[in-house]
Amino acid sequence: MFSRLAGHELSEMGLQQYRAWIEGISPPSDRQIEDFADYAASARSWYKHLPMDPPGEKFVFYIDPHAGTDRLINAAGKVFVRPRTEETEPFHYAWMTTPEYRRRFGHLAFACAQGSALFTDEFLNGEPVLVDRNSLRPELQLSSDTTMRPPHEVIEAGSCRLTALVHPNIETSFVKRWFDTNNLKANEFIGIGSWLVQQIQKERATLRQDMIDAMRRMRHVAFPAFGQSG
């Protein structure tokens, strides 16, 4: 488990092998991509983990056949993939069942090294388990003891950089911090505060589009026949 937490080096899957591995998966629709951008923006408390200023931190979007499932990692480092059902214990506010995840997002997944590893109080064969470790970096689980990283072509196409302003709840904390730093009073919010909120919303829209563009680029690399007629 601790070797996985340390982020040991993974072998890279070749692009053709990756395409063959996801061959039975439908490419994400434009709507699923847009919905996933909104999901990724709020899936972690990015205002705690990401810098406010550009260029921000790297996010990677990719296709994972196991997207939307639980990955249970025991002390020996073996991974067990488990679908999320109505009977599964939720472990995070962004949690949802596997069927709901697949309906909304297909097999889209994201990774950011500035996130936080998620643990549960579950035990697997008497040992504590780690859940969703791969949200910190892009990983593909081929078997219980074989993990690879996606092809570099997929990672490069599916990458963008995001700041803390991507999170939908950043306005309140950012504006309050700015007012406190500049010793301004609440009654001064109407002018300056409203302007700040507008600028934050504009930047968030730009960051959202950056995520969408990255996923569309990645889709083209992962599914080269997507959008072709005949």
Rosetta silent file (secondary structure, phi, psi, omega in degrees, C-alpha in Angstrom):
SEQUENCE: MFSRLAGHELSEMGLQQYRAWIEGISPPSDRQIEDFADYAASARSWYKHLPMDPPGEKFVFYIDPHAGTDRLINAAGKVFVRPRTEETEPFHYAWMTTPEYRRRFGHLAFACAQGSALFTDEFLNGEPVLVDRNSLRPELQLSSDTTMRPPHEVIEAGSCRLTALVHPNIETSFVKRWFDTNNLKANEFIGIGSWLVQQIQKERATLRQDMIDAMRRMRHVAFPAFGQSG
SCORE:     score description
SCORE:     0.000 S_00000001
   1 L     0.000  -43.887 -176.052    0.000    0.000    0.000 S_00000001
   2 H   -70.286  -29.068  175.516    2.731    2.454    0.958 S_00000001
   3 H   -66.432  -34.490  176.812    4.631    1.872   -2.290 S_00000001
   4 H   -69.672  -39.957  177.428    1.472    2.900   -4.133 S_00000001
   5 H   -62.616  -34.221 -179.323    1.115    5.961   -1.940 S_00000001
   6 L   -73.239   -9.885  177.176    4.690    6.900   -2.735 S_00000001
   7 L    75.293   45.890 -179.479    3.778    6.942   -6.423 S_00000001
   8 L   -59.237  153.676 -174.471    6.175    4.263   -7.666 S_00000001
   9 L   -66.123  137.328  178.232    6.905    4.345  -11.372 S_00000001
  10 L  -110.393  149.393  173.107    4.454    2.560  -13.656 S_00000001
  11 E   -72.030  149.418 -179.491    5.079    1.065  -17.067 S_00000001
  12 E   -91.838  134.763  173.787    3.380    2.876  -19.920 S_00000001
  13 L   -79.473  136.412  177.404    0.743    1.147  -22.016 S_00000001
  14 L   -68.262  154.427 -175.581    1.263    1.494  -25.750 S_00000001
  15 H   -62.835  -43.499 -179.473   -1.326    3.460  -27.706 S_00000001
  16 H   -66.588  -39.006  176.410   -2.445    0.509  -29.849 S_00000001
  17 H   -63.410  -40.246  179.174   -2.741   -1.723  -26.784 S_00000001
  18 H   -63.787  -46.550  179.298   -4.766    0.982  -25.054 S_00000001
  19 H   -60.977  -38.474  177.993   -7.095    1.382  -28.019 S_00000001
  20 H   -67.356  -37.033 -177.823   -7.608   -2.385  -28.120 S_00000001
  21 H   -67.039  -33.817 -178.241   -8.291   -2.457  -24.367 S_00000001
  22 L  -101.143   14.617 -173.016  -11.042    0.177  -24.619 S_00000001
  23 L   -58.620  -35.114 -178.517  -12.401   -1.073  -27.943 S_00000001
  24 L   -83.652    2.690 -177.721  -15.741   -2.140  -26.448 S_00000001
  25 L   -97.037  138.035  177.045  -16.289    1.216  -24.749 S_00000001
  26 L   -76.806  137.795  175.138  -18.368    3.949  -26.336 S_00000001
  27 L   -59.949  145.037  178.131  -16.614    7.307  -26.753 S_00000001
  28 L   -65.599  141.048  177.334  -17.969    9.922  -24.349 S_00000001
  29 L   -76.094  166.809  175.998  -20.565   12.228  -25.845 S_00000001
  30 H   -59.599  -39.596  179.333  -20.163   16.002  -25.839 S_00000001
  31 H   -64.718  -42.103  177.527  -22.790   16.191  -23.102 S_00000001
  32 H   -63.417  -38.257  177.970  -20.930   13.641  -20.955 S_00000001
  33 H   -64.122  -45.452 -179.930  -17.715   15.604  -21.429 S_00000001
  34 H   -64.563  -42.250  178.488  -19.366   18.853  -20.380 S_00000001
  35 H   -65.383  -35.780 -179.334  -21.010   17.203  -17.363 S_00000001
  36 H   -70.998  -31.958  174.978  -17.714   15.617  -16.368 S_00000001
  37 H   -60.111  -42.875  178.456  -15.981   18.990  -16.478 S_00000001
  38 H   -67.640  -38.707  178.405  -18.508   20.238  -13.911 S_00000001
  39 H   -64.228  -48.956 -178.478  -18.084   17.092  -11.831 S_00000001
  40 H   -61.073  -34.534 -178.852  -14.271   17.287  -11.814 S_00000001
  41 H   -63.520  -27.707 -176.852  -14.412   20.956  -10.806 S_00000001
  42 H  -118.081    6.809 -176.372  -16.212   20.083   -7.574 S_00000001
  43 L   -71.865  -19.266  174.420  -15.046   16.500   -6.952 S_00000001
  44 L  -136.310  166.390  176.887  -12.399   17.729   -4.497 S_00000001
  45 L   -82.699   73.493 -172.920  -11.960   20.898   -2.427 S_00000001
  46 H   -62.754  -24.166  177.822   -9.655   22.404   -5.053 S_00000001
  47 H   -65.723  -14.900  175.747   -9.656   25.782   -3.290 S_00000001
  48 H   -94.505  -22.740 -170.132   -7.597   24.007   -0.602 S_00000001
  49 H  -110.285  -22.902 -174.693   -5.255   22.134   -2.947 S_00000001
  50 L  -108.721  152.310  176.370   -4.651   24.316   -5.994 S_00000001
  51 L   -71.747  154.691  176.818   -2.911   27.704   -6.333 S_00000001
  52 L   -74.268  -33.531 -171.385   -4.958   30.801   -7.039 S_00000001
  53 L   -95.663  150.254  174.358   -2.612   32.084   -9.711 S_00000001
  54 L   -62.984  155.641    8.927   -1.859   30.688  -13.187 S_00000001
  55 L   -85.942   -2.217 -179.975   -0.562   28.466  -14.567 S_00000001
  56 L    80.738 -163.194 -177.745   -2.099   26.220  -11.908 S_00000001
  57 E  -113.959  156.326 -174.914   -1.633   22.467  -11.597 S_00000001
  58 E   -76.690  131.460  169.634   -1.845   19.722  -14.196 S_00000001
  59 E  -114.355  143.551  177.463   -5.057   17.728  -14.635 S_00000001
  60 E  -123.835  129.204  175.617   -5.222   14.653  -16.858 S_00000001
  61 E  -112.019  136.036 -176.519   -8.433   13.334  -18.421 S_00000001
  62 E  -155.246  173.383  177.404   -8.510    9.843  -19.903 S_00000001
  63 E   -98.238  128.383  179.817  -10.694    6.797  -20.562 S_00000001
  64 L  -130.034  117.254  178.307  -10.672    4.112  -17.875 S_00000001
  65 L   -55.776  -22.364 -179.506  -12.742    0.910  -18.253 S_00000001
  66 L  -100.255   13.395  179.885  -13.013    0.861  -14.433 S_00000001
  67 L   -58.342  137.925  178.394  -14.166    4.478  -14.083 S_00000001
  68 L    86.701    5.244  177.347  -16.875    4.870  -11.470 S_00000001
  69 L  -108.709  167.902  172.634  -15.897    1.798   -9.435 S_00000001
  70 E   -87.606  137.894  172.494  -14.147    1.424   -6.084 S_00000001
  71 E  -111.110  111.321 -177.602  -10.505    0.384   -6.129 S_00000001
  72 E  -100.344  122.255 -174.917   -9.667   -1.374   -2.883 S_00000001
  73 E  -116.659  120.907 -179.251   -5.945   -1.644   -2.192 S_00000001
  74 L   -89.914 -178.419 -174.940   -4.680   -3.887    0.600 S_00000001
  75 L   -63.148  -26.033  179.531   -1.402   -3.705    2.508 S_00000001
  76 L   -81.597   -6.861  178.574    0.323   -5.921   -0.058 S_00000001
  77 L    91.384    3.061  177.673   -0.574   -3.474   -2.812 S_00000001
  78 L   -77.096  143.553 -175.306   -3.052   -5.730   -4.614 S_00000001
  79 E  -111.658  135.301  177.459   -6.047   -3.964   -6.123 S_00000001
  80 E  -123.520  120.866 -178.001   -9.607   -5.250   -6.136 S_00000001
  81 E   -90.130  131.111 -176.765  -12.141   -3.473   -8.346 S_00000001
  82 E  -134.564  124.156  175.726  -15.680   -3.336   -6.975 S_00000001
  83 L   -61.884  147.940  175.917  -18.768   -1.801   -8.613 S_00000001
  84 L   -91.317  127.250 -179.645  -20.599    0.768   -6.488 S_00000001
  85 L  -123.439  178.472  176.768  -24.179   -0.209   -5.752 S_00000001
  86 L   -62.912  -23.357 -179.128  -26.995    1.105   -3.590 S_00000001
  87 L   -88.989  -10.581 -179.518  -25.719   -1.223   -0.867 S_00000001
  88 L   -74.265  140.167  179.607  -22.137    0.092   -1.022 S_00000001
  89 L   -74.119  118.638  176.374  -21.102    2.447    1.770 S_00000001
  90 L   -63.002  142.229 -177.488  -20.488    5.976    0.352 S_00000001
  91 L  -121.313   -2.256 -174.412  -17.040    7.291    1.319 S_00000001
  92 L  -159.730  153.566 -176.920  -16.983   10.796   -0.190 S_00000001
  93 L   -66.281  -20.947  178.815  -19.393   13.584   -1.109 S_00000001
  94 L   -89.791    5.006 -176.825  -18.657   13.051   -4.825 S_00000001
  95 L   -67.158  144.793  170.543  -19.568    9.351   -4.529 S_00000001
  96 L  -155.718  162.112 -179.532  -22.258    7.831   -6.769 S_00000001
  97 L   -66.242  157.960  179.715  -23.183    4.354   -7.905 S_00000001
  98 H   -61.370  -44.786  177.772  -21.386    2.880  -10.899 S_00000001
  99 H   -59.766  -39.670  178.888  -24.535    2.812  -13.108 S_00000001
 100 H   -66.418  -42.740  178.492  -25.210    6.486  -12.326 S_00000001
 101 H   -59.601  -47.851 -177.357  -21.581    7.428  -13.007 S_00000001
 102 H   -65.216  -37.179  178.644  -21.564    5.579  -16.340 S_00000001
 103 H   -63.787  -41.472 -174.887  -24.862    7.149  -17.389 S_00000001
 104 H   -82.620  -36.478 -169.461  -23.607   10.657  -16.664 S_00000001
 105 H  -126.303   -0.461 -174.843  -19.932   10.402  -17.634 S_00000001
 106 L    64.659 -130.259  179.648  -19.345    7.172  -19.534 S_00000001
 107 L  -113.863   29.282  177.166  -15.832    5.927  -18.728 S_00000001
 108 E   -71.001  142.581  175.779  -14.193    9.320  -18.267 S_00000001
 109 E  -140.310  158.301  176.550  -11.659    9.631  -15.457 S_00000001
 110 E  -136.096  160.296  177.256   -9.397   12.401  -14.211 S_00000001
 111 E  -143.653  142.871  173.912   -6.229   12.641  -12.155 S_00000001
 112 L  -149.007  125.582 -175.918   -4.464   15.462  -10.330 S_00000001
 113 L   -66.847  -16.112 -177.877   -1.423   15.013   -8.104 S_00000001
 114 L   -90.234    4.325  176.256   -2.572   17.849   -5.842 S_00000001
 115 L   -76.230 -164.059  179.122   -5.676   16.005   -4.698 S_00000001
 116 L  -129.620  139.189  177.215   -5.858   13.879   -1.579 S_00000001
 117 L   -66.795  145.543 -176.829   -5.887   10.097   -1.249 S_00000001
 118 E  -111.477  126.053  176.279   -9.169    8.739    0.064 S_00000001
 119 E  -109.049  160.509  169.925   -9.374    6.093    2.759 S_00000001
 120 E  -124.386  172.534  175.756  -12.340    4.252    4.184 S_00000001
 121 E   -94.870   15.976  176.801  -12.802    2.455    7.476 S_00000001
 122 E   -74.943  160.484  173.721  -13.423   -0.769    5.560 S_00000001
 123 E  -128.986  141.177  178.691  -11.232   -3.814    5.923 S_00000001
 124 E  -118.770  113.657 -175.468  -10.389   -6.345    3.228 S_00000001
 125 L    54.159   39.501  176.991   -9.341   -9.736    4.573 S_00000001
 126 L    82.402    4.885 -177.705   -8.628   -8.080    7.903 S_00000001
 127 E  -119.399  146.054  176.511   -6.512   -5.282    6.421 S_00000001
 128 E   -66.035  152.836 -177.862   -7.341   -1.578    5.929 S_00000001
 129 E  -124.830  156.112  177.038   -7.904   -0.515    2.340 S_00000001
 130 E  -109.252  137.168 -176.763   -7.226    2.564    0.254 S_00000001
 131 E  -117.723  137.269  173.173   -9.869    3.760   -2.174 S_00000001
 132 L    59.642   38.360  175.258   -9.482    5.691   -5.445 S_00000001
 133 H   -57.475  -31.534 -173.127   -5.731    6.152   -5.234 S_00000001
 134 H   -70.928   -5.733  176.670   -5.686    6.649   -9.005 S_00000001
 135 H   -71.950  -11.828  177.352   -7.349   10.056   -8.748 S_00000001
 136 H   -86.357  -22.080  177.841   -3.890   11.413   -7.865 S_00000001
 137 L  -155.826  154.782 -179.573   -2.343   10.173  -11.105 S_00000001
 138 L   -71.138  122.946 -179.034   -3.623    8.448  -14.238 S_00000001
 139 L  -136.472  147.372  175.982   -3.636    4.670  -13.715 S_00000001
 140 E  -122.941  123.039 -176.030   -5.066    1.695  -15.569 S_00000001
 141 E   -96.568  103.227 -178.593   -5.794   -1.447  -13.564 S_00000001
 142 E   -83.327  -32.980  178.024   -5.246   -4.492  -15.773 S_00000001
 143 E  -156.905 -176.872 -177.341   -5.385   -7.044  -12.940 S_00000001
 144 L   -64.151  -22.985 -179.059   -5.090   -7.195   -9.141 S_00000001
 145 L  -127.626   15.739  178.715   -1.314   -6.815   -9.356 S_00000001
 146 E  -127.272  114.777  178.866   -0.794   -5.107  -12.731 S_00000001
 147 E  -126.350  135.187  178.255   -1.168   -1.347  -13.052 S_00000001
 148 E  -130.842  161.597  174.057   -0.014    0.762  -15.991 S_00000001
 149 E   -96.282  151.950  179.474   -0.187    4.407  -16.928 S_00000001
 150 L   -61.068  161.227  177.124   -2.047    5.498  -20.050 S_00000001
 151 L   -56.562  147.699 -178.594   -0.076    6.155  -23.255 S_00000001
 152 H   -63.070  -28.103  177.851    1.780    9.445  -23.275 S_00000001
 153 H   -63.571  -38.658  178.829   -0.230   10.474  -26.333 S_00000001
 154 H   -70.227  -43.096 -179.648   -3.435   10.188  -24.290 S_00000001
 155 H   -63.917  -43.919 -179.477   -1.949   12.001  -21.305 S_00000001
 156 H   -64.530  -44.239 -179.067   -0.609   14.842  -23.436 S_00000001
 157 H   -67.632  -35.955 -174.867   -3.876   15.278  -25.320 S_00000001
 158 L   -92.274   15.498 -176.102   -5.994   15.051  -22.155 S_00000001
 159 E  -101.818  145.842  169.850   -3.970   17.483  -20.043 S_00000001
 160 E  -152.633  171.540 -179.943   -4.718   21.040  -18.980 S_00000001
 161 E  -117.054  134.844 -175.530   -3.762   23.254  -16.054 S_00000001
 162 E  -127.978  149.906  175.378   -6.269   24.477  -13.494 S_00000001
 163 L  -109.587  176.932  179.940   -6.230   26.902  -10.585 S_00000001
 164 H   -60.644  -20.213 -178.100   -8.326   27.042   -7.416 S_00000001
 165 H   -69.231   -6.977  178.193  -10.789   29.250   -9.284 S_00000001
 166 H   -71.229  -24.096 -175.627  -12.168   26.138  -10.996 S_00000001
 167 L   -74.916  135.696 -175.166  -14.098   25.203   -7.848 S_00000001
 168 L   -67.611  -14.964 -178.533  -17.721   26.484   -7.840 S_00000001
 169 L  -103.882   19.173 -174.013  -17.552   27.667   -4.220 S_00000001
 170 H   -76.640  -25.164 -173.405  -14.434   29.798   -4.562 S_00000001
 171 H   -56.463  -50.295 -174.763  -16.162   33.193   -4.787 S_00000001
 172 H   -60.765  -50.863 -177.045  -17.130   33.463   -1.125 S_00000001
 173 H   -68.800  -38.314 -178.591  -13.789   32.418    0.343 S_00000001
 174 H   -66.990  -47.588 -178.453  -11.730   34.327   -2.236 S_00000001
 175 H   -64.775  -41.296  178.463  -13.648   37.581   -1.889 S_00000001
 176 H   -61.734  -43.830  179.113  -13.639   37.365    1.909 S_00000001
 177 H   -62.470  -41.072 -178.844   -9.879   36.740    1.916 S_00000001
 178 H   -65.203  -42.055  179.204   -9.327   39.662   -0.458 S_00000001
 179 H   -65.332  -42.281  179.884  -11.418   41.995    1.705 S_00000001
 180 H   -64.451  -41.048 -179.182   -9.641   40.888    4.884 S_00000001
 181 H   -64.324  -36.829 -176.721   -6.224   41.340    3.273 S_00000001
 182 L   -97.829    9.895  176.608   -7.091   44.842    2.099 S_00000001
 183 L    54.992   40.705  178.584   -8.898   45.816    5.325 S_00000001
 184 L   -96.347  156.379 -177.532  -12.127   46.566    3.483 S_00000001
 185 L   -99.538  162.290 -176.028  -15.559   46.541    5.071 S_00000001
 186 H   -60.069  -34.708 -177.038  -18.637   44.567    4.083 S_00000001
 187 H   -71.915   -7.318  175.496  -20.500   47.651    2.824 S_00000001
 188 H   -89.688    0.194 -176.800  -17.793   48.099    0.210 S_00000001
 189 H   -66.074  -34.717 -171.263  -18.703   44.736   -1.317 S_00000001
 190 H   -53.593  -44.100 -179.319  -21.372   46.103   -3.671 S_00000001
 191 H   -85.603  -65.879 -174.597  -18.864   47.696   -6.005 S_00000001
 192 H   -67.889  -44.356 -177.390  -15.526   45.932   -5.642 S_00000001
 193 H   -61.599  -42.342  179.604  -16.923   42.586   -4.504 S_00000001
 194 H   -63.380  -39.400  178.312  -19.344   42.315   -7.398 S_00000001
 195 H   -64.039  -42.590  178.948  -16.544   43.094   -9.842 S_00000001
 196 H   -61.675  -43.793  179.926  -14.341   40.395   -8.267 S_00000001
 197 H   -60.436  -41.743  179.365  -17.114   37.816   -8.490 S_00000001
 198 H   -62.223  -41.425  179.686  -17.601   38.611  -12.177 S_00000001
 199 H   -66.557  -39.407  178.041  -13.890   38.161  -12.875 S_00000001
 200 H   -63.257  -43.412 -179.441  -13.840   34.850  -11.005 S_00000001
 201 H   -64.538  -37.464  176.568  -16.838   33.611  -12.964 S_00000001
 202 H   -64.311  -43.078  179.836  -15.179   34.571  -16.249 S_00000001
 203 H   -66.369  -39.383  179.207  -12.005   32.719  -15.270 S_00000001
 204 H   -62.975  -40.339  178.229  -13.985   29.664  -14.178 S_00000001
 205 H   -61.514  -38.139  177.434  -15.732   29.598  -17.561 S_00000001
 206 H   -65.666  -44.067  179.757  -12.313   29.663  -19.249 S_00000001
 207 H   -64.913  -39.371  176.953  -11.022   26.829  -17.061 S_00000001
 208 H   -60.133  -43.381  179.271  -14.158   24.794  -17.738 S_00000001
 209 H   -65.735  -35.278  176.689  -13.615   25.202  -21.465 S_00000001
 210 H   -60.568  -41.461  177.872   -9.977   24.146  -21.029 S_00000001
 211 H   -64.647  -44.778  179.934  -11.189   20.881  -19.447 S_00000001
 212 H   -61.373  -44.485  179.323  -13.708   20.310  -22.219 S_00000001
 213 H   -62.055  -40.886  179.489  -11.094   20.960  -24.906 S_00000001
 214 H   -63.443  -42.704 -179.920   -8.663   18.547  -23.223 S_00000001
 215 H   -67.878  -35.463  177.369  -11.276   15.776  -23.087 S_00000001
 216 H   -68.059  -39.868  175.744  -12.209   16.301  -26.721 S_00000001
 217 H   -61.437  -45.936 -179.408   -8.543   16.102  -27.747 S_00000001
 218 H   -61.946  -42.262  179.056   -8.145   12.940  -25.676 S_00000001
 219 H   -57.791  -41.083 -179.486  -11.294   11.433  -27.216 S_00000001
 220 H   -64.530  -37.944  179.967   -9.850   11.976  -30.684 S_00000001
 221 H   -73.172  -44.507 -177.121   -6.610   10.198  -29.713 S_00000001
 222 H   -71.111  -36.213 -177.901   -8.312    7.315  -27.875 S_00000001
 223 L  -124.966   77.863 -173.131  -11.051    6.828  -30.477 S_00000001
 224 L   -61.806  -21.177 -179.495   -9.536    7.898  -33.820 S_00000001
 225 L   -87.279   -2.947 -176.955  -12.654    6.815  -35.725 S_00000001
 226 L   -62.330  131.052  177.028  -14.927    9.053  -33.624 S_00000001
 227 L    84.150   -5.605  178.787  -16.905   11.477  -35.772 S_00000001
 228 L   -83.089  138.522  177.923  -15.884    9.850  -39.043 S_00000001
 229 L   -80.779  157.077  177.792  -18.704    9.081  -41.432 S_00000001
 230 L    74.611    0.000    0.000  -19.157    5.704  -42.994 S_00000001
